[in-house]
């Protein structure tokens, strides 16, 4: 994101708490996550629909955004993020073949008040099952 985009208000913004003993920094410090995994997480946050808590993006789209020609590298990153319970994969009830990604609501400061945050947390919990 360029300085012009930031000053024009065109950039996406998400607060990500990086507590010294939090799950994200702990996983990075202990080598359970790679820098590439963090880039995938940031891309998911960038694609996140803050009203629903869902990111409708494919691994191929994420790979293209990262400059990779093979989506397998993104799939490996997503698997590590899922193991750390930072993201979850959900399926649309009406069309189960359509999948989306949820970012752990405890990782990002969601907007919309306590009721919307509760809904996003419940959705994330269901996606983990």
VENJO-V619505 format. One record per backbone hydrogen bond with DSSP energy under -0.5 kcal/mol. NH is the residue of the N-H (numbers start at 0). CO is the residue of the C=O. E is the energy in kcal/mol with one decimal. If there is no record, write none. Layout:
# VENJO-V619505
NH_CO_E, NH_CO_E
This chain:
# VENJO-V619505
5_1_-2.0, 6_2_-2.6, 7_3_-2.2, 8_4_-0.6, 8_5_-0.9, 9_4_-2.2, 10_4_-0.9, 15_13_-0.6, 16_14_-0.5, 16_106_-0.8, 18_16_-0.6, 21_18_-1.9, 25_21_-2.1, 26_22_-1.9, 27_23_-2.0, 28_24_-2.9, 29_25_-2.2, 30_27_-1.1, 31_26_-2.0, 32_26_-1.4, 37_33_-1.4, 38_34_-1.8, 39_35_-2.1, 40_36_-2.4, 41_37_-2.5, 42_38_-2.1, 43_39_-2.4, 44_40_-2.3, 45_41_-2.2, 46_42_-1.7, 47_43_-0.6, 47_44_-0.8, 48_53_-2.8, 49_47_-0.9, 51_48_-0.6, 52_48_-3.2, 53_48_-0.7, 54_100_-2.4, 55_46_-0.5, 55_53_-0.6, 56_54_-1.4, 61_57_-2.1, 62_58_-2.6, 63_59_-2.3, 64_60_-2.2, 65_61_-1.7, 66_62_-0.7, 66_63_-0.8, 67_62_-2.8, 72_69_-0.9, 74_70_-2.4, 75_71_-2.3, 76_72_-1.7, 77_73_-2.9, 78_74_-2.1, 79_75_-2.0, 80_76_-2.5, 81_77_-2.4, 82_78_-2.2, 83_79_-1.6, 84_81_-1.5, 85_80_-2.6, 86_80_-0.9, 87_101_-2.2, 89_99_-2.6, 91_94_-0.6, 91_97_-2.5, 97_94_-2.4, 98_96_-0.7, 99_89_-2.3, 100_54_-2.1, 101_87_-2.9, 103_85_-3.0, 106_103_-2.2, 107_103_-1.0, 108_14_-1.8, 109_107_-1.2, 115_111_-0.7, 116_112_-2.1, 117_113_-2.2, 118_114_-2.1, 119_115_-2.5, 120_116_-2.4, 121_117_-2.4, 122_118_-2.4, 123_119_-2.3, 124_120_-2.4, 125_121_-2.3, 126_122_-2.1, 127_123_-1.4, 128_124_-0.8, 128_125_-0.7
